[in-house]
């Protein structure tokens, strides 16, 4: 690999006309200049495609835009982006979030300096209409055992090699992996013997509003349980270890979004008051973004 490899940023976009501009502008503001942005509109019914098209026409050498005739879900859209990616490296990005200016630079440098690592994620800083909240920090030593209770990486923050995606066959489009395509990917990632790491700095800003919470439905939780059952078998984990995580996911799926939002608000206020030795956050189920 060269010392200045191209990074392909892949983004599935769907009904995100109000946030897409911020997401794209955050990529345009990157300090690392050898990148391309590939977006796939997944059958949006608002002005999302028009927003993306204006940027593609303005930056035709940097931005590629695809379009699905109907909504095919995130995994399908990302696989279309992967098929068009020309970079040696691939980075994820969500259409309602923002990448910090130095994100790509830091991740490229990390991978170049660590040939033993095939994927790198970062910490995230959540934000909403009220501002920023406590940093969400990934595990410093991600490994397959973390899949028992959560995930080793924040999906939208990752950068990996194109050949890793090729080896894994991209994202699963099976129904059970819908909204948990990242969890499915992590199980297969470790089954192939790949190794990942995390940068313990918030190089990514994740939007945590009510619409994001509403996407974490009971159906998504059930898909997570089904996908984990398949993954447990793939990695040789005893299925009895799935009982407790499955119960927790099921209860979360039954909790109304307004209640979840209220609890998050109370927790955020508590965190802001706790300025001495704040508790360390670990990865929870971010797969439903």
C-alpha positions in Angstrom: 0.0 0.0 0.0 1.2 3.5 -0.8 1.9 6.1 2.0 -1.1 8.2 0.8 -3.8 5.6 0.0 -7.3 6.6 -1.2 -10.0 6.2 1.4 -13.5 5.5 0.1 -16.2 6.8 2.5 -19.4 4.9 2.0 -22.8 6.2 3.1 -26.3 4.9 2.7 -28.8 7.8 2.6 -32.5 7.7 3.2 -34.9 10.5 4.1 -32.2 12.6 5.7 -32.6 15.9 3.8 -32.3 17.9 7.1 -28.9 16.4 8.2 -27.2 15.3 5.0 -25.6 18.6 4.2 -23.8 18.6 7.6 -22.6 15.1 7.0 -21.2 15.8 3.6 -19.6 19.1 4.7 -17.8 17.2 7.4 -16.1 15.0 4.8 -15.3 18.0 2.6 -13.6 19.5 5.6 -11.2 16.6 6.2 -7.5 17.4 6.6 -6.8 14.2 4.6 -7.3 14.9 0.9 -7.1 11.6 -0.8 -10.7 10.4 -0.4 -13.9 9.8 -2.3 -17.4 9.9 -1.0 -19.9 7.3 -2.3 -23.5 7.7 -1.4 -26.4 5.5 -2.3 -29.9 6.9 -1.9 -32.1 4.1 -0.8 -35.5 5.2 -2.2 -35.9 8.4 -0.3 -39.3 10.1 -0.4 -38.1 13.5 0.6 -35.4 15.8 -1.0 -32.4 13.7 0.1 -31.4 12.7 -3.4 -31.6 16.3 -4.6 -29.3 17.5 -1.7 -26.8 14.8 -2.6 -27.0 15.5 -6.3 -26.1 19.1 -5.8 -22.9 18.1 -4.0 -22.1 15.4 -6.6 -22.4 18.0 -9.4 -20.3 20.5 -7.5 -17.6 17.9 -6.7 -17.8 15.3 -9.5 -14.2 14.1 -9.0 -14.7 13.4 -5.3 -18.4 12.3 -4.9 -20.2 9.4 -6.5 -24.0 9.1 -6.2 -26.1 6.0 -6.6 -29.8 5.5 -6.4 -32.1 2.5 -5.6 -35.5 2.5 -7.2 -37.0 1.5 -3.9 -36.0 1.1 -0.3 -33.7 -1.9 -0.1 -32.3 -1.3 3.4 -28.9 -0.2 4.6 -26.9 -3.4 3.9 -28.0 -3.4 0.2 -27.1 0.3 -0.2 -23.7 -0.1 1.4 -22.9 -3.1 -0.8 -23.6 -1.0 -3.8 -21.2 1.7 -2.5 -18.6 -1.0 -1.9 -18.9 -2.2 -5.5 -18.1 1.3 -6.7 -15.2 2.0 -4.2 -11.8 2.5 -5.7 -9.9 3.2 -2.5 -7.5 0.8 -0.8 -9.3 1.8 2.4 -13.0 2.1 3.2 -14.5 4.3 5.9 -18.1 4.3 7.1 -20.2 7.3 7.7 -23.9 7.9 8.5 -26.0 10.6 6.9 -27.1 12.2 10.2 -23.7 12.4 11.8 -20.4 14.4 11.4 -16.8 13.4 11.1 -14.2 15.6 12.8 -11.8 17.2 10.4 -8.8 15.0 11.4 -10.8 11.7 11.4 -9.6 10.2 8.1 -6.0 11.4 8.6 -5.8 9.8 12.0 -7.2 6.5 10.9 -5.1 6.3 7.8 -2.0 7.0 9.8 -3.0 4.4 12.4 -3.4 1.7 9.8 -0.2 2.5 8.0 1.7 2.3 11.3 0.0 -1.0 12.4 0.3 -3.6 9.7 -1.0 -6.2 12.2 -4.4 -4.3 12.4 -7.0 -4.6 9.7 -9.7 -2.2 11.1 -9.8 0.8 13.3 -12.7 2.6 15.0 -12.8 5.6 17.2 -14.7 7.1 20.2 -17.8 9.2 19.5 -19.2 12.4 20.9 -23.1 12.3 21.0 -25.0 15.5 20.3 -28.5 16.7 19.9 -30.4 20.0 19.8 -29.1 20.7 23.4 -25.5 20.3 22.5 -22.8 17.7 23.1 -23.0 14.9 25.7 -20.5 12.6 27.4 -18.0 10.9 25.1 -18.8 7.3 24.3 -15.5 5.4 24.4 -15.0 2.0 22.7 -13.1 -0.8 24.4 -9.4 -0.2 24.3 -8.7 -3.8 23.3 -11.5 -5.0 21.1 -11.9 -8.7 20.6 -14.5 -11.3 19.8 -15.4 -11.9 23.4 -17.0 -8.4 23.5 -19.7 -9.7 21.2 -21.2 -11.6 24.1 -22.5 -8.4 25.6 -22.2 -5.7 22.9 -20.0 -4.8 20.1 -16.2 -4.2 19.7 -16.6 -1.1 17.5 -18.9 1.8 16.8 -19.9 0.9 13.2 -20.1 4.4 11.7 -16.6 5.2 12.9 -14.7 2.4 11.3 -12.0 2.4 8.6 -10.8 -0.9 7.2 -9.2 -2.3 4.1 -11.2 -2.9 0.9 -9.8 -6.4 0.8 -11.3 -7.1 4.2 -14.8 -6.3 2.9 -14.1 -8.4 -0.1 -13.1 -11.3 2.0 -16.2 -11.0 4.1 -18.5 -10.6 1.1 -19.7 -7.2 2.2 -22.8 -6.8 4.4 -25.4 -9.5 4.8 -28.8 -8.7 3.3 -30.6 -11.5 5.2 -33.7 -10.3 7.0 -32.3 -11.3 10.4 -29.4 -8.9 9.8 -31.6 -5.9 9.1 -30.5 -3.0 11.4 -27.9 -5.2 12.9 -25.7 -5.6 9.8 -22.7 -4.4 11.8 -23.1 -7.1 14.5 -23.3 -9.7 11.7 -20.1 -8.2 10.2 -18.2 -8.3 13.5 -18.9 -12.0 13.9 -17.6 -12.8 10.4 -14.7 -10.4 10.8 -13.4 -12.4 13.8 -14.2 -15.7 12.3 -11.9 -14.8 9.4 -9.1 -14.1 11.9 -8.9 -10.4 11.4 -7.8 -8.0 14.1 -9.2 -4.6 15.0 -8.3 -1.6 17.2 -9.9 1.6 18.5 -8.6 5.1 18.8 -9.7 6.5 22.2 -10.5 9.9 20.8 -13.9 11.3 19.7 -13.2 11.7 16.0 -16.8 11.2 15.2 -20.0 13.1 16.3 -23.1 11.0 16.5 -26.6 12.4 16.5 -28.7 11.1 19.3 -32.2 12.5 18.9 -35.6 10.9 19.2 -35.7 9.7 15.6 -32.5 7.8 16.3 -34.0 6.2 19.4 -37.2 5.3 17.5 -35.1 3.2 15.1 -34.2 0.9 17.9 -37.5 -1.1 17.6 -38.5 -4.5 19.1 -38.1 -5.9 15.6 -34.5 -4.6 15.5 -33.8 -6.2 18.9 -35.2 -9.5 17.7 -33.0 -9.4 14.6 -30.0 -8.7 16.9 -30.8 -11.9 19.0 -31.2 -14.0 15.8 -27.9 -12.6 14.4 -26.1 -13.2 17.6 -27.3 -16.8 17.7 -25.8 -17.4 14.3 -22.7 -15.6 15.3 -22.3 -17.5 18.5 -22.3 -20.8 16.5 -19.8 -19.3 14.0 -17.3 -18.4 16.8 -18.0 -21.5 18.9 -19.7 -19.6 21.8 -22.1 -21.7 23.9 -25.6 -20.6 23.2 -26.4 -20.4 27.0 -24.3 -17.2 27.0 -26.9 -15.6 24.8 -29.7 -15.8 27.4 -28.9 -12.7 29.4 -28.0 -10.4 26.5 -31.2 -11.6 24.7 -33.3 -10.8 27.7 -31.8 -7.3 28.0 -32.3 -6.6 24.3 -35.9 -7.8 24.4 -36.8 -5.6 27.4 -35.1 -2.6 25.6 -37.3 -3.3 22.6 -40.4 -3.2 24.6 -39.5 0.2 26.2 -41.4 3.1 24.5 -39.1 5.6 22.7 -40.4 8.5 24.8 -39.4 6.7 28.0 -35.9 5.9 26.6 -35.5 9.5 25.6 -36.5 10.7 29.1 -34.1 8.3 30.8 -31.3 9.5 28.4 -32.1 13.1 29.3 -31.9 12.5 33.0 -28.7 10.5 32.6 -27.2 13.3 30.6 -28.0 15.9 33.3 -26.4 13.6 35.9 -23.3 13.2 33.8 -22.9 16.9 33.4 -23.0 17.3 37.1 -20.5 14.5 37.6 -17.4 16.3 36.7 -15.0 14.3 38.8 -14.0 10.9 37.5 -17.0 10.4 35.1 -17.9 6.8 34.5 -16.5 5.1 31.4 -19.0 4.3 28.7 -18.7 1.1 26.7 -20.3 0.1 23.5 -23.9 -0.7 23.6 -26.1 -1.7 20.7 -25.3 1.0 18.1 -26.2 -1.3 15.3 -29.6 0.2 14.7 -28.3 3.5 13.4 
